[in-house]
Amino acid sequence: MREEIKRIGTLAIIPARKDSKRLPRKNVLALAGKPLINWSIDEALKTQLVDLVVVTSDDEEVISIAKAYQSPRVEIIQRPIELATDTAKSVDVVIHALIEMEARGVWPERVVLLQPTSPLRTESDIEGAVRLFVEMRADNIVSVCEVDHPTAWCGKVDENLGLVGIDLSVSRSQEAEKEYRLNGAIYIVTPYTLKEQRQLVTSSAKVFMMDKRRSLDIDDIFDFKQCEFFLNYL
């Protein structure tokens, strides 16, 4: 007989793959005194709007870090090899975690993806995004921040080293309309939308705005050192 499903409000999923080409072992690197993965786990646990935090990883060190919390609100999923490659999509990792939690008898109203590469994202950001999701009765919310430079100044370089696609009519950044970009810090989606559309950003997505100072995404050693400086000195 199948175990009765326990329904919860918010399931936070933190994916942490072992291998990273640009910054090896980045999820366990010590950032301002603690492993990178801990920054996301800690902030997720601070808010009571997150019922369960799921860490999904193929890395035994990450799994050991998650186990050390000894919290009933932290679940650990051993990620299969096929979802731990460079080509594996985040949405497939999230869906796998959702299905695994269903097998463990848990089903959420909403799923929050918190990538560990956004360590400056705070408890307040997570809570604000979840509240907005509920208030708007949304099926998808993504976090964004203001762009550093107008996209009118962005283009391509052709084979003759010429700039293509740049709008020179915008001569000053102050003249450009405000523009926003995905910052990768927070994705919220309903399980139904997730399984039906297999997308983390859908055509009906609403946005949760974040300060660009908390939107740093760690991709390489420069990002890591910049983030470390912010945490230590600002």
N, C-alpha and C positions, 0 to 999 in steps of 0.2 A: 504494500500500500504506500502511495506516494506521500512524502512528508508535506504537511500543510504549509502553504506559502505565507511567510511573514511579510506584510507590506510596510514599506518605509517611505519616508519623504524623499531624502536626497542621498544618493550613492556617489561618493567621490572616487574617481579612478585615477591613480598616479602610475603611469607606465615608465619603466626604467630599464632600458635595454643595456646589456653588458658592453657591447662593442660600439665605439664611436670613432670614426676615422679622423675627424678634425680635432677632437679633444679626447684622447683615449681615457676610458674609465671615469668620465666626467661626473657621472651620477654619484660617485663615492668620493670624489675629491673634496678635501677639506676647504670649505668656504667660510672665512671669518670664524673659524673654530669648530665647525661641524660639517658633516658630509652634505653635499648639495641636495640630495634627496630629502634630508631631514627638514629643510626649510619649507617644503611643500606639505609634508606630513604634519608638521607642527602647526602651521596656519590652518590647515583643514580641521584639525582636532580642536582648535580654539573655539570655533563657532558651533553652537548647538543646532544650527540649521543643517549641518552635515551629520547624518545618522551613522553612516559607515564609511570608512576610508579603505579602499582596496589598492594594494600595491601589487602590480603585476610585473614580473621580471624573470629573466633567465639567468640572473646574476646571483650567485650564492651569497656574496657580500651584501648586496642590497636586501636580500631576503633576511639575512641575519640582523641587519639594521632595523628592519620592520618588526621582526620578532621581539627585539629588545624593548619595544614599547609595552609589551605585555598588556595590551589594552583590548577590551572586548569590542572596541569600535574600529579596530584595525584587522583587516583580513588580508591574507597573502595568497597570491595565485602564481603557481609555477608556469611561466609562459612557455608554450611549445616552441620547438626549434623553428618551425616554418613562420612563426610570427616574431622572430628575433633577428631577422635579416635586414639589410639596408633597404630592401625593396618592400618590406612589409608596411602596410598602411596603418596609420593610427586608428582609423575607424574600425578596422578589422580587429585590432587589439582590444578596443573598447567593447565591441560586440562579443568577443570571446569572453571577456571578463563578466559581462552582463549575463551571458548564458551560464557561465560557471556559477555565478551567485544564485541564479535561479535554481540550479541543481542543488545548491546548498540550502534552498528554502527561503531565499530572499528576493523580493521584487520591488524596485523603487518606482516612485512617481516621476522622478527626473534623475538624469545622470550628469555629473559634472566631471569633465576632463581637466585635470590640473597637471600640466607638463612640468617636470622638475627643473626644466631649463628656464623657468620664470621665478627665481627665488625671491624677488622683491615684491611679488604679489602678496597682499596682506589678508589677514582674517576679514577685515572690513570690505575688501574687494570681493572676496568670495561671498560674504553675507549679502552685500549689496546686489550682486548679480543674481543670487538665488531669490531675494525679495522681489527684484524687478521681474524675474521670470514668472513668479507666482502672481504678482499684481497685474501683469499684462496678459496673463493666461497664454503665455507664449508656448510654442513647441520647440523653439530654438533661440538661444542667445549666445552671442560671441563678444568677447572683450576687444575693444579697439583703443587706439590712442591717436593723437594728432600727429600728422607726418612732420618730419623735421624740415623738409623742403617741398615746395610745390611740385606736383607731378608734371606740371607744364615744363619743368626744367629737366625732366627725365626723358631719355631717348636711347637710341641704339647707335653703334659705331659701325659704319660700312667698311667695305674692303679697302677703301681709299682713306681711311681714318677720318671720315667726315661724320658729323653729328646728324642723325636722322630722327625726326619726330619731336624735336624740341620747339615749344611755343615761345618765340622771342617777344611776343607782345606783352608777356608778363615780365616786366623788367625789375620789379621789386617784390620780395616775398610778402610785404604788407598789402600788396594789391591783389593777391590771390585769395580766393575763397578758402575757408578752412576745409581741409581734407583729412580723412582718417584712414588708418590701416589696421588690419588684424594684428594684434600683438602676441597672440599665441598663449596668453596666460590663462584664459577661462573659456571653456565651451560648455554650454548646457543644452541638453536635448532630451526629449521624452523617449522612453524605450521604443514606443511604437514608431515614431519618426526615424529613429536610429536604425531599426530593423527594416523598415519599409524603404527608406531612401538611401541607406548606407552612406550618409554624409554627416559631417560634423558642422558644416555650414550650408544651410539650405536657402532656397529662394525666399522663404518667409522669415529668415533670421532677423532678430532685433539686436540692437547693440547696447553693451554696457561700456560706458566711457571710463577709461583709466588715465591717470596722469602718466605722461611719457617717462617720467623719472622712475616709475615702478614697472615699466614695460620692457626693461632690458631682457633680451633673450640670449642665453648663453649658447653660442655655437662653436666658438674657438677660444684659444687662450687669451686673446685680446679682450673678448667679452668677459671672460672669467676674471681677469685682473681688474677690469673696469668696475665690475660688480663688487669685487673685494674692496676696492678703494671706497666705493660708496658706503658700504657697510661699516668699514673701519673708521672713516674720517668725516662722513657727512651725517 
